[in-house]
């Protein structure tokens, strides 16, 4: 039968078990039993704690990359495995592939009844060791959870693991680049942009996803995974963005004191978080219309000047050119009698009027400024206090457990008193200068002209007698008010001169 000889040595100074000596003994056994050596699995300088499949010499043979064999021999069993789990796994693999294991100096032969008995005992020991490992792992996992340490594995987007200051394990800190991406995404959602549009933009710009960020951090090549609407929406709803530890279904995790476990600084402050959740909730409940793709430059800008209600005009194709006409023709089919207006003429007319009136004004960007509120923290503290009250009712009075619970309750009550004394300010919106005028933005971004007109509050009420070729439409404009520092200063000078 074909024999694969296993040779392992942790340190080459072990003269009594030198590789040459191990080979000599195995060759003698193979010759005495009528077998032939087909190869050697040599692992020199490799610890016995390394899994056999991970060893450079033995691993390829077990994975079928070096050839076949019938018997795996070793000088002693600790040359192939020292850990019970590794040894049990090796025996199961060999038996499953019709092979056997022989330790030539210990008399262990898996093909004999005694070898089968020993293999059964080893499997039972391995099962016990596996259970003990699981219990130790769970205990360590639970402890890390309660103290807010990183438990290993997946890292939430926007954070990165760093060694704890006390040298015991890891904690999470905000990762600047992904955090900036998420804060920008949150601001865009609050500003009304759809998650679909944001996902398309992230993929177009090649922004790494959470999986690729972790691969890059580990020194691996990114896989180029793409952002998905559902995944981003779930991320924006997850309280991991506030530094809290949650279960797989998003439920909060609390410690022994009944408080929610926070393992990192909040990536989004409370005000932004509340506004973001409100926006997402409104969209989920269909209380906000879904943003529509611009159908024309004057969508929701051009309105019928004949209809009494605010009825928009829409573009339809005509002979050789497009026209704007009242949407009443598509509602009931009767129409209001307002004539159609050539689209190119009306768009040029609106552009001329808009830029002459507002082209020199600076465009302002509306920014959400979160207020300062401690309502949620108060609610969490009150909930934790309530859980302690429930626990107090179930434990014997007068003991150490009761004293510990009462001490924690006093801590929560003191914390509530501190929160009540802190100032609170409401959320608000502020207009921030962009550094560009309406004319500059109009020339720079043709595709965004409809948004620009609507931002400026432009409305064009159009009326035209039907079937009167060559007769221009009557256009009445309304527009929002703008701050004009120069005009304001001239008015102040005029007022000063009048009172002089």
C-alpha positions in Angstrom: 0.0 0.0 0.0 1.1 3.6 -0.6 2.4 5.3 2.5 2.7 9.1 3.2 5.2 9.8 5.9 4.6 12.8 8.2 7.6 14.6 9.7 7.2 17.6 12.0 9.7 19.4 14.2 9.0 22.6 16.2 12.7 23.3 16.8 15.6 21.8 14.8 17.7 21.5 18.0 15.6 18.5 19.1 18.3 15.9 18.2 16.4 12.9 19.5 13.6 13.4 17.1 15.4 14.8 14.1 13.7 14.6 10.7 16.2 12.0 9.5 15.5 9.8 12.5 11.7 10.1 12.0 12.0 9.1 8.4 14.3 6.2 9.2 11.8 4.7 11.6 8.9 5.1 9.3 10.8 3.6 6.3 11.7 0.6 8.5 8.0 0.1 9.4 6.9 0.4 5.8 9.5 -2.1 4.5 8.7 -4.6 7.3 5.0 -4.5 6.4 5.4 -4.6 2.6 4.4 -1.0 1.9 6.1 1.7 -0.1 6.7 5.4 0.7 5.2 7.6 -2.0 6.0 10.9 -0.3 6.9 12.9 2.7 4.9 15.7 4.4 7.7 17.7 6.1 6.8 20.6 8.4 10.0 21.8 10.0 9.7 24.7 12.4 5.9 24.3 12.6 4.1 24.2 16.0 2.0 21.2 16.9 -0.9 23.7 17.6 -1.3 24.5 13.9 -4.2 22.7 12.2 -2.9 19.9 9.9 -4.8 21.4 7.0 -2.9 24.7 7.5 0.6 23.2 7.5 2.7 23.8 4.3 3.8 20.1 4.2 0.8 18.0 5.3 -2.0 20.4 4.3 -1.7 19.9 0.5 -1.7 16.1 0.8 -4.9 16.2 2.9 -6.5 18.6 0.4 -5.6 16.2 -2.5 -3.2 18.6 -4.1 -0.1 16.4 -4.0 -1.3 12.9 -4.9 -3.0 10.0 -3.2 -2.0 7.6 -0.4 -3.5 4.8 1.6 -1.7 5.1 5.0 -0.5 8.2 6.9 2.4 7.3 9.1 4.1 9.3 11.8 6.9 8.7 14.4 4.4 9.6 17.2 0.9 11.0 17.1 2.0 14.4 18.3 3.8 14.8 15.0 0.5 15.1 13.2 -1.7 16.7 15.9 -1.5 17.6 19.5 -4.9 19.1 20.0 -7.8 16.7 20.5 -10.0 18.6 18.1 -7.4 18.5 15.3 -6.7 14.8 15.9 -10.4 14.0 15.8 -10.9 15.9 12.6 -7.9 14.2 11.0 -9.2 10.7 12.0 -12.6 11.5 10.7 -11.2 12.7 7.3 -8.9 9.6 6.9 -11.7 7.2 7.7 -14.1 9.0 5.4 -11.6 8.6 2.5 -10.8 4.9 3.2 -7.4 5.7 4.7 -5.8 4.8 8.0 -3.3 6.4 10.4 -0.4 4.5 12.0 1.9 5.8 14.8 4.9 3.4 14.2 6.4 3.8 17.7 3.2 3.8 19.8 1.5 0.9 18.2 -1.5 3.0 17.2 -3.2 1.7 14.0 -6.6 3.0 13.0 -7.4 -0.1 11.0 -7.3 -2.4 14.1 -10.1 -2.9 16.7 -7.9 -1.1 19.3 -7.4 1.8 17.0 -11.1 2.1 16.4 -11.7 2.2 20.2 -9.1 4.8 20.7 -10.6 6.9 17.8 -14.0 6.7 19.5 -12.5 7.9 22.8 -10.7 10.7 21.1 -13.9 11.8 19.3 -15.7 11.9 22.7 -12.9 14.0 24.2 -13.0 16.3 21.2 -16.7 16.8 21.6 -16.2 17.8 25.3 -13.4 20.1 24.4 -15.5 21.8 21.7 -18.3 22.3 24.2 -15.9 23.9 26.7 -14.5 26.2 24.0 -18.0 27.3 23.1 -18.8 28.0 26.7 -15.6 30.0 27.2 -16.2 31.9 23.9 -19.8 32.7 24.9 -18.6 33.9 28.4 -16.0 36.1 26.8 -18.5 37.4 24.2 -21.0 38.3 26.9 -18.4 40.1 29.0 -17.2 42.1 26.0 -20.8 43.0 25.2 -21.6 44.3 28.7 -18.4 46.4 28.9 -18.8 47.9 25.4 -15.7 46.3 23.9 -15.5 45.2 20.3 -16.3 41.5 20.1 -14.5 40.8 16.9 -16.0 40.1 13.5 -18.0 42.6 11.5 -17.3 46.3 12.1 -20.2 48.7 11.6 -19.7 51.1 8.7 -18.2 54.4 9.8 -16.1 52.8 12.6 -12.8 51.0 13.0 -11.3 48.8 15.7 -8.3 50.1 17.7 -6.5 48.6 20.8 -8.1 49.5 24.1 -6.1 51.9 26.3 -5.7 49.3 29.0 -4.4 46.8 26.4 -7.3 44.4 27.0 -9.0 43.8 23.7 -10.3 46.3 21.2 -12.7 49.2 21.1 -14.3 51.1 18.2 -13.6 54.6 17.1 -15.0 56.7 14.3 -13.3 56.1 11.0 -13.1 59.6 9.4 -13.6 58.9 5.7 -16.6 56.5 5.9 -18.1 58.6 8.7 -17.9 61.7 6.4 -19.7 59.6 3.7 -22.5 58.6 6.1 -23.0 62.1 7.4 -23.2 63.5 3.9 -25.8 60.7 3.0 -27.8 61.6 6.1 -27.8 65.3 5.2 -28.9 64.5 1.7 -31.8 62.3 2.9 -32.9 65.0 5.3 -32.8 67.5 2.5 -35.2 65.4 0.5 -33.0 63.4 -1.9 -34.1 59.8 -2.6 -32.1 56.9 -1.3 -32.2 55.5 -4.9 -30.4 58.6 -6.2 -27.9 58.5 -3.4 -27.1 54.8 -4.0 -26.6 55.5 -7.8 -24.2 58.4 -6.9 -22.2 56.3 -4.5 -21.8 53.5 -7.0 -20.9 56.0 -9.8 -18.2 57.6 -7.6 -16.9 54.2 -6.6 -17.3 54.7 -2.9 -16.3 51.5 -1.1 -19.1 49.6 0.7 -18.7 48.3 4.2 -17.4 45.0 3.1 -14.7 46.6 0.8 -13.7 49.0 3.6 -12.9 46.1 5.8 -11.0 44.3 3.1 -9.0 47.4 2.4 -8.3 47.8 6.1 -7.1 44.2 6.3 -4.7 44.8 3.3 -6.8 42.9 0.8 -8.0 43.8 -2.6 -11.6 45.2 -2.6 -14.1 43.1 -4.4 -15.9 46.1 -5.9 -19.3 45.3 -4.2 -22.0 47.8 -5.0 -24.3 49.8 -2.7 -27.9 48.6 -2.5 -30.9 50.6 -1.6 -32.2 48.2 1.0 -28.8 47.9 2.7 -28.3 51.6 2.9 -31.8 52.2 4.2 -31.2 49.6 6.9 -27.9 51.2 7.8 -29.5 54.6 8.1 -32.1 53.2 10.5 -29.5 51.3 12.6 -28.7 52.7 16.1 -25.1 51.6 15.5 -24.7 55.1 14.0 -25.3 56.4 17.5 -22.6 54.1 18.9 -25.1 51.7 20.5 -24.7 47.9 20.5 -27.7 46.1 19.0 -28.7 42.5 18.2 -29.0 41.1 14.7 -32.6 42.2 14.5 -31.8 45.7 15.8 -33.0 45.2 19.4 -31.1 47.2 22.0 -28.6 45.4 24.3 -28.5 46.4 28.0 -26.0 45.8 30.7 -26.4 44.6 34.3 -27.4 48.1 35.3 -30.3 48.1 32.8 -28.6 50.8 30.6 -28.2 50.4 26.9 -24.6 49.5 25.9 -22.8 52.2 24.0 -19.5 51.0 22.6 -18.4 54.0 20.6 -19.0 57.7 20.1 -22.1 58.6 18.1 -21.5 59.1 14.4 -24.7 61.2 14.1 -25.7 63.5 16.9 -29.2 63.2 18.4 -30.7 66.1 16.4 -29.6 64.8 13.1 -30.6 61.2 14.1 -34.2 62.3 15.0 -34.6 64.3 11.8 -33.2 61.4 9.7 -35.6 58.9 11.3 -38.5 61.2 10.8 -37.7 61.7 7.1 -37.3 57.9 6.6 -40.5 57.2 8.5 -42.5 59.8 6.5 -41.3 58.2 3.2 -42.2 54.7 4.5 -45.7 55.9 5.4 -46.2 57.5 2.0 -46.7 60.9 3.6 -44.3 62.5 1.2 -44.5 62.3 -2.6 -41.7 60.5 -4.2 -39.3 62.8 -6.1 -39.9 62.7 -9.8 -37.4 63.0 -12.6 -37.5 66.4 -14.3 -39.7 66.1 -17.4 -39.0 69.7 -18.5 -37.3 72.9 -17.5 -40.6 74.4 -16.5 -42.1 71.4 -14.6 -44.0 72.9 -11.7 -42.9 76.3 -12.8 -45.3 77.0 -15.8 -49.0 77.1 -14.8 -52.2 77.7 -16.7 -53.2 81.4 -16.6 -56.8 80.6 -17.4 -57.7 77.9 -14.8 -58.6 79.3 -11.4 -56.8 76.6 -9.5 -53.1 76.2 -9.6 -53.0 73.8 -12.6 -49.5 73.0 -14.1 -48.7 72.9 -17.8 -46.9 70.0 -19.3 -44.9 69.4 -22.5 -46.3 67.5 -25.5 -44.8 66.9 -28.9 -46.2 68.8 -31.9 -45.2 69.2 -35.5 -41.5 69.8 -35.5 -41.4 71.4 -32.0 -42.7 70.8 -28.4 -45.5 72.8 -26.8 -46.7 73.6 -23.2 -50.4 73.2 -22.7 -52.7 73.1 -19.7 -53.0 69.7 -17.9 -56.8 70.1 -17.8 -56.9 68.6 -21.3 -55.7 65.3 -19.8 -58.3 65.5 -17.0 -61.8 64.8 -18.4 -60.6 65.8 -21.9 -62.5 69.0 -22.1 -59.8 71.6 -21.5 -60.0 75.1 -20.3 -59.7 76.9 -23.6 -56.1 78.0 -23.0 -53.9 77.7 -26.1 -50.7 75.8 -26.5 -47.4 77.7 -26.3 -44.1 76.7 -28.1 -41.8 75.2 -25.5 -38.6 76.8 -26.7 -40.2 80.3 -26.8 -41.6 80.0 -23.3 -38.5 78.5 -21.7 -36.4 81.3 -23.2 -38.9 83.9 -22.0 -38.8 82.5 -18.4 -35.0 82.3 -18.4 -34.7 85.9 -19.6 -37.1 87.2 -17.0 -35.6 85.1 -14.2 -32.0 86.0 -14.8 -32.8 89.7 -15.3 -34.6 89.7 -11.9 -32.5 87.3 -9.8 -29.3 86.4 -11.8 -27.1 88.6 -9.6 -28.4 87.2 -6.3 -26.4 84.6 -4.4 -27.9 81.1 -4.2 -28.5 80.0 -0.6 -28.3 76.4 0.5 -30.8 75.4 3.2 -29.1 73.4 5.9 -30.7 71.6 8.8 -29.2 72.5 12.2 -30.0 70.0 14.9 -31.1 71.4 18.2 -30.1 70.1 21.6 -32.5 67.7 23.2 -32.1 65.2 26.0 -35.6 63.7 25.8 -34.4 60.4 24.3 -31.7 60.0 26.9 -34.2 60.8 29.6 -36.5 58.1 28.2 -33.7 55.6 28.1 -32.7 56.3 31.7 -36.3 56.1 32.9 -36.7 52.8 31.1 -33.6 51.5 32.8 -34.9 52.7 36.1 -38.2 50.8 35.4 -36.3 47.6 34.7 -34.4 47.9 38.0 -37.7 48.4 39.8 -39.0 45.2 38.3 -35.8 43.4 39.4 -36.1 44.8 42.9 -39.5 43.2 43.3 -38.1 39.7 42.5 -35.1 39.7 44.9 -35.0 39.1 48.6 -34.9 42.2 50.8 -32.0 43.1 53.0 -29.3 41.3 51.0 -26.4 42.5 48.9 -28.4 42.2 45.7 -31.0 44.6 46.9 -28.4 47.1 48.0 -26.7 46.9 44.6 -30.0 47.5 42.7 -30.9 50.4 45.0 -27.4 52.0 44.4 -28.0 51.8 40.6 -31.4 53.2 41.0 -30.0 56.2 42.8 -27.4 56.7 40.0 -30.2 56.8 37.5 -32.2 59.2 39.5 -29.2 61.5 39.9 -28.6 61.3 36.1 -32.2 62.3 35.4 -31.8 65.3 37.7 -28.7 66.4 35.7 -30.5 65.9 32.4 -33.5 68.0 33.6 -31.1 70.9 34.4 -29.5 70.9 30.9 -30.7 73.5 28.3 -32.6 72.5 25.2 -32.9 74.2 21.8 -35.3 73.3 19.0 -34.2 72.0 15.5 -34.0 74.7 12.9 -33.1 75.4 9.2 -30.5 78.0 8.2 -29.7 79.5 4.8 -26.0 79.2 4.0 -24.4 81.2 1.2 -23.0 79.0 -1.6 -20.7 81.5 -3.2 -22.4 81.4 -6.6 -25.1 83.6 -8.1 -28.2 82.2 -9.8 -26.7 83.1 -13.2 -23.5 81.2 -12.5 -25.4 78.1 -11.4 -27.8 78.4 -14.4 -24.8 78.4 -16.8 -22.9 75.7 -15.0 -25.7 73.2 -14.5 -28.2 73.0 -17.3 -29.8 69.8 -16.0 -30.5 71.4 -12.6 -32.3 74.5 -14.0 -35.7 73.3 -13.0 -34.6 72.8 -9.4 -33.0 76.2 -9.5 -36.2 77.9 -10.7 -38.3 76.1 -8.1 -35.8 77.0 -5.4 -36.2 80.7 -6.3 -40.0 80.3 -6.1 -40.5 81.2 -9.8 -44.0 80.7 -11.2 -45.0 81.6 -14.8 -48.7 81.9 -15.4 -49.3 81.4 -19.2 -52.3 82.2 -21.2 -52.8 82.3 -25.0 -55.7 82.4 -27.3 -56.1 79.1 -29.1 -55.4 78.7 -32.8 -53.9 82.2 -33.1 -50.6 81.6 -34.8 -48.0 84.3 -34.4 -49.7 85.7 -31.3 -47.4 85.6 -28.3 -48.6 84.2 -25.1 -49.2 86.4 -22.1 -46.9 85.5 -19.3 -47.3 86.7 -15.7 -44.3 86.1 -13.3 -44.1 85.7 -9.6 -40.9 85.0 -7.7 -39.7 84.6 -4.1 -38.1 87.5 -2.3 -34.3 87.8 -2.0 -32.1 89.6 0.4 -30.3 92.4 -1.6 -27.5 93.9 0.7 -26.8 96.7 -1.9 -30.4 97.8 -2.2 -30.8 97.6 1.6 -27.8 99.8 2.1 -29.1 102.4 -0.4 -32.4 102.5 1.4 -30.6 103.1 4.7 -28.6 106.0 3.1 -31.8 107.5 1.7 -33.5 107.2 5.1 -30.5 108.9 6.8 -30.5 111.8 4.2 -34.2 112.3 4.7 -33.8 112.8 8.4 -30.7 115.0 8.1 
